[in-house]
Amino acid sequence: MDTTDTMKKIHFEEYIEDYWDIIVGLIAIVAAIILHQYGNSYLATSFAALGIATLSLTVSEVAEILSQRLEEPYASFVLTFSAVIVEIILLYIILLQALHDPKVVETVKGGIISAVIVDMNVLLGLAVFIGGLKFTEQEHNKETSSTYTTILLVTALALLVPSLLNQTEHDESVLKEVSMIIAVALMFFYIIIFIFQTRTHTHFFKATARSRMFRLRKRQEEGKEEEEVASVYIFERFNNIGNFITIFVLIAIISIGAEVFATDGIKMAKDFGISAGLAGLIIAIIAVAPEIATAVKAAKNDQIQRVVNIAMGASVVSILLTVPILLGLAHLSGINLFLDFNPLQIGALIMTIILAWKSTEEGQTNYFEGLSHLMFFVCYAIIAAYY
């Protein structure tokens, strides 16, 4: 094989490595649409899920490029918002199936809570576990985790209100009214938090000088130096506007796949007897998969501050934005979506927040703390499957 052939092979391998997710995602979405047309709901659901996950990974990678051009906390905002938009679209399209089958609402509610469970246990746990194996200990700004866990605990308690009222003799109209009031309160709470993060207390969400020196010292001890490598990844050549347009186009394609996933996925869940809790968990894993990949990559690069920002920031946005937006969309669509989550969902949410608080309160993480989150998730998944 001559030099020209060798170079072509190298370029082809690099091309596949860079763009496999787009290629697989587009093929999977097209295959899902065709299979849906021919009535093969099982394969259509599987290909739609594959397409959503892989194209969401592309969205995450483009968002990562944008985030590298910004400082914290804005960098993590881009990553979390890009993922949460996909989550909202996926849950809303599934919610529309409730017009034909009201039981689908329970799956959507399961998806809302499961998104936080997955963010705080799978994403945070896996990233901390892998980072801990590589670096023994990793240090972050403890003010970040302290602030986020406080926000999440208050939010979880707010969600308790309609859940408790559901156990009383109040009629459906009261439950709907209370759910709307809580949704508005959550949105207002998020506006205050946004100001807190981006204006008055940005230092709470940045790596401390101590954690930066901690990371630098470990790299020097290992004799590792960062090398600047010229990238040929096309999205890195785009300006910020071009990348934002790319994200919106990809999300539009994901929406098409979500339509197939929702329509055929509900039928598949019924046929296999999948519980609403487990179905919600599967939806959450598909939506959060790109964030997990980004967080693991950050942990392997010893950027645990970014991991904490992504995991906890995404959880905050998942509740404070997803809940009000979905409630508003449900109201406009004539669907009764209330915030009366079941005891398992609320209990698991509160326990997850407490676990995250304890595992990050000292500003240092290790692989055992990551393993603890993963163990908790396994227990929750088992209960959700049989609840």
C-alpha positions in Angstrom: 0.0 0.0 0.0 1.6 3.3 -1.1 1.6 6.6 0.9 -1.4 8.0 -0.9 -3.6 5.0 0.0 -2.4 5.1 3.6 -3.3 8.7 3.9 -6.8 8.1 2.4 -7.3 5.3 4.9 -6.3 7.5 7.8 -8.6 10.3 6.6 -11.5 7.9 6.2 -11.0 6.5 9.7 -10.9 10.1 11.1 -14.0 11.0 9.2 -15.9 8.0 10.6 -14.6 8.7 14.1 -15.8 12.4 13.9 -19.1 11.9 12.2 -20.3 8.4 13.0 -23.0 9.8 15.4 -24.5 11.9 12.6 -24.4 9.1 10.1 -25.9 6.5 12.4 -28.5 9.0 13.7 -29.8 10.0 10.3 -29.9 6.4 9.0 -31.7 5.3 12.2 -34.3 8.1 12.0 -35.0 7.3 8.3 -35.2 3.6 9.1 -37.6 4.3 12.0 -39.9 6.3 9.7 -39.9 3.6 7.1 -40.5 0.8 9.6 -43.3 2.9 11.2 -45.0 3.2 7.8 -44.8 -0.6 7.4 -46.3 -1.1 10.9 -43.2 -2.7 12.5 -43.6 -0.8 15.8 -40.9 -2.7 17.7 -38.1 -2.1 15.3 -39.3 1.4 14.6 -39.1 2.3 18.3 -35.6 0.8 18.6 -34.3 2.7 15.6 -36.0 5.9 16.8 -34.4 5.6 20.2 -31.0 4.9 18.6 -31.5 8.0 16.3 -32.5 10.2 19.1 -29.6 9.1 21.3 -26.9 9.5 18.6 -28.1 12.8 17.2 -28.5 14.1 20.8 -24.8 13.2 21.2 -24.0 15.4 18.2 -26.0 18.2 19.8 -24.0 17.7 22.9 -20.7 17.8 21.0 -21.7 21.0 19.2 -22.8 22.5 22.5 -19.5 21.4 24.0 -17.7 23.4 21.3 -19.8 26.5 22.2 -19.2 26.0 25.9 -15.4 25.9 25.3 -15.7 29.5 24.0 -17.5 30.6 27.1 -16.7 30.8 30.8 -18.5 29.0 33.7 -21.4 29.0 34.5 -22.4 30.0 30.9 -20.5 27.0 29.5 -22.5 24.5 31.5 -25.7 26.4 30.7 -25.2 25.7 27.0 -24.7 22.0 27.7 -27.6 21.7 30.1 -30.1 23.7 28.0 -29.3 21.8 24.8 -30.0 18.5 26.6 -33.1 19.8 28.4 -34.7 21.0 25.1 -34.4 17.5 23.7 -36.0 16.2 27.0 -38.9 18.6 26.8 -39.6 17.8 23.1 -39.4 14.1 23.8 -41.7 14.2 26.8 -44.2 16.6 25.1 -44.6 14.4 22.0 -45.1 11.4 24.3 -47.6 13.5 26.3 -49.7 14.1 23.2 -50.4 10.4 23.2 -52.5 11.0 26.3 -55.2 12.4 24.1 -55.8 8.8 23.1 -54.6 7.0 26.2 -54.7 9.1 29.5 -52.4 6.5 31.3 -49.5 7.9 29.2 -49.5 10.9 31.6 -48.0 8.6 34.3 -45.2 7.7 32.0 -44.5 11.4 31.4 -44.4 12.2 35.1 -42.1 9.2 35.6 -39.9 10.7 32.9 -39.7 14.1 34.6 -38.5 12.6 37.9 -36.4 10.0 36.3 -34.4 12.7 34.4 -33.2 14.0 37.8 -32.6 10.5 39.1 -30.4 9.7 36.1 -28.6 13.0 36.1 -27.7 12.8 39.8 -27.0 9.1 40.0 -25.9 7.7 36.6 -24.3 10.9 35.1 -22.7 12.1 38.4 -22.1 8.7 39.7 -20.4 7.3 36.6 -18.3 10.4 36.0 -17.1 10.5 39.6 -16.4 6.8 39.6 -14.4 6.9 36.4 -12.6 10.1 37.4 -11.9 8.6 40.8 -10.3 5.5 39.3 -8.0 7.7 37.2 -7.1 10.5 39.6 -7.9 9.0 43.1 -9.4 12.3 44.2 -10.9 15.2 42.3 -11.7 18.6 43.7 -14.5 21.0 42.9 -16.0 24.2 44.3 -18.1 23.0 47.3 -20.2 26.1 47.1 -21.5 24.8 43.7 -22.9 21.5 45.1 -24.1 23.2 48.3 -26.1 25.7 46.3 -27.5 23.2 43.9 -28.5 20.6 46.5 -30.3 23.4 48.5 -32.2 24.4 45.4 -33.1 20.8 44.5 -34.3 20.1 48.1 -36.6 23.1 48.1 -37.9 22.2 44.7 -38.6 18.6 45.8 -40.5 19.9 48.8 -42.5 22.1 46.5 -43.5 19.1 44.4 -44.7 17.4 47.6 -47.6 19.9 47.9 -49.8 18.6 45.1 -48.7 15.1 45.9 -50.0 15.4 49.5 -53.2 17.1 48.4 -53.9 14.2 46.1 -54.2 12.1 49.3 -57.0 14.2 50.6 -60.6 14.6 49.5 -60.0 17.6 47.3 -61.4 17.3 43.8 -59.5 17.4 40.5 -60.0 21.1 40.0 -58.2 21.9 43.2 -55.3 19.6 42.2 -55.1 21.4 38.8 -55.1 24.8 40.4 -52.4 23.9 42.9 -50.2 22.3 40.2 -50.4 25.5 38.2 -49.5 27.7 41.2 -46.5 25.4 42.0 -45.4 25.6 38.3 -45.5 29.4 38.3 -43.6 29.4 41.6 -40.9 27.1 40.1 -40.5 29.3 37.1 -40.2 32.4 39.3 -37.7 30.5 41.5 -35.6 29.6 38.4 -35.5 33.3 37.3 -34.0 34.3 40.7 -31.6 31.4 40.5 -30.5 32.4 37.0 -29.7 35.9 38.2 -27.9 34.4 41.2 -25.8 32.2 38.9 -25.0 34.7 36.1 -24.9 38.1 37.9 -24.5 38.1 41.7 -22.7 34.9 42.6 -21.0 33.5 39.5 -18.0 32.6 41.7 -20.1 29.9 43.3 -20.1 28.0 40.0 -16.5 28.2 39.0 -13.5 26.1 39.9 -11.7 27.6 42.9 -8.1 28.6 42.7 -7.4 25.7 45.1 -9.1 23.2 42.8 -7.3 24.5 39.7 -3.9 24.2 41.5 -4.9 20.8 42.8 -5.5 19.7 39.2 -2.4 21.3 37.8 -0.2 19.7 40.5 -1.5 16.2 39.7 -0.8 16.7 36.0 2.7 17.9 36.7 3.3 14.9 38.9 2.2 12.6 36.1 4.3 14.5 33.6 1.3 15.3 31.4 1.2 18.4 29.2 -1.7 19.5 27.1 -0.9 19.7 23.5 -2.8 21.9 21.0 -4.0 19.7 18.1 -5.3 21.3 15.0 -8.9 20.0 14.6 -10.6 19.3 11.3 -14.0 18.7 13.0 -16.3 20.9 10.8 -18.4 22.3 13.7 -15.3 23.7 15.3 -14.9 25.9 12.2 -18.4 27.3 12.5 -18.9 30.5 14.4 -21.3 30.6 17.4 -24.3 31.5 15.3 -23.6 28.7 12.9 -23.4 26.2 15.7 -26.6 27.4 17.3 -28.3 26.9 13.9 -26.8 23.4 13.7 -28.3 22.6 17.2 -31.7 23.7 16.1 -31.6 21.7 12.9 -30.5 18.6 14.8 -33.3 19.1 17.4 -35.8 19.4 14.6 -34.7 16.0 13.2 -34.7 14.5 16.7 -38.4 15.7 17.0 -39.3 13.6 13.9 -37.7 10.6 15.6 -39.4 11.4 18.8 -42.8 11.3 17.1 -42.1 7.7 16.0 -40.7 6.8 19.4 -43.8 8.1 21.2 -46.4 6.5 18.9 -44.8 3.1 18.6 -43.1 3.1 21.9 -46.3 3.4 23.9 -47.7 0.4 21.9 -44.5 -1.5 22.6 -44.6 -0.7 26.3 -48.2 -2.0 26.5 -47.4 -5.2 24.7 -44.4 -6.0 26.9 -46.2 -4.9 30.1 -43.5 -2.2 30.9 -44.5 -0.2 34.0 -44.9 3.6 33.8 -41.9 4.0 36.1 -39.6 1.9 34.0 -40.8 3.5 30.8 -40.1 6.9 32.3 -36.6 5.7 33.3 -35.9 4.5 29.7 -37.0 7.9 28.3 -34.8 9.7 30.8 -31.7 7.6 29.9 -32.2 8.3 26.2 -32.6 12.0 26.8 -29.6 12.2 29.2 -27.2 9.9 27.3 -25.3 12.7 25.6 -24.8 14.6 28.9 -23.4 11.3 30.4 -20.9 11.1 27.6 -19.9 14.7 28.0 -19.6 14.4 31.8 -17.5 11.2 31.6 -15.2 12.9 29.1 -14.8 15.9 31.5 -14.1 13.6 34.5 -11.4 11.8 32.5 -9.8 15.2 31.8 -10.0 16.0 35.5 -12.7 18.7 35.0 -14.9 17.6 37.9 -16.2 21.1 38.4 -17.9 20.8 34.9 -19.3 17.4 35.9 -20.9 18.9 39.0 -22.2 21.9 37.0 -23.7 19.6 34.3 -25.2 17.0 36.6 -26.7 19.3 39.2 -27.4 22.2 36.7 -29.3 19.8 34.4 -31.3 18.5 37.4 -32.3 22.0 38.4 -33.4 22.9 34.9 -35.1 19.6 34.4 -37.5 20.5 37.2 -37.7 24.2 37.3 -38.1 24.6 33.5 -39.4 21.3 32.2 -42.3 21.1 34.7 -43.8 24.6 34.1 -43.3 24.3 30.3 -44.8 20.8 30.1 -47.7 21.9 32.3 -48.3 24.9 30.0 -48.1 22.8 26.9 -50.5 20.2 28.4 -53.0 22.9 29.3 -52.9 24.3 25.7 -53.3 20.8 24.3 -56.3 20.0 26.5 -54.4 17.3 28.6 -54.8 17.0 32.3 -51.2 16.9 33.7 -50.9 17.4 37.4 -47.9 17.4 39.7 -49.2 14.6 41.9 -46.1 12.4 41.8 -46.3 9.0 43.6 -44.5 8.3 46.9 -41.7 6.3 45.1 -40.9 9.2 42.8 -40.9 11.9 45.5 -39.0 9.6 48.0 -36.4 8.7 45.4 -35.9 12.3 44.5 -35.4 13.5 48.0 -33.0 10.6 48.8 -31.0 11.3 45.6 -30.6 14.9 46.7 -29.5 13.9 50.2 -27.0 11.4 48.7 -25.6 14.1 46.3 -25.3 16.5 49.2 -23.3 14.1 51.3 -21.1 12.9 48.5 -20.1 16.4 47.4 -20.2 18.5 50.5 -16.4 18.4 51.2 -15.5 19.6 47.7 -13.7 16.4 46.9 -14.9 13.2 45.2 -13.6 9.7 44.8 -14.6 6.5 43.1 -16.5 5.1 46.1 -18.8 8.1 46.2 -19.5 7.5 42.5 -20.2 3.9 43.1 -22.7 4.8 45.9 -24.7 6.8 43.4 -24.7 4.0 40.8 -25.8 1.5 43.5 -28.7 3.8 44.5 -29.8 4.0 40.8 -29.8 0.2 40.4 -32.0 -0.1 43.5 -34.4 2.5 42.1 -34.5 0.9 38.7 -35.5 -2.4 40.2 -38.3 -0.9 42.3 -39.5 1.2 39.3 -39.7 -2.0 37.2 -42.0 -3.7 39.7 -43.8 -0.7 41.3 
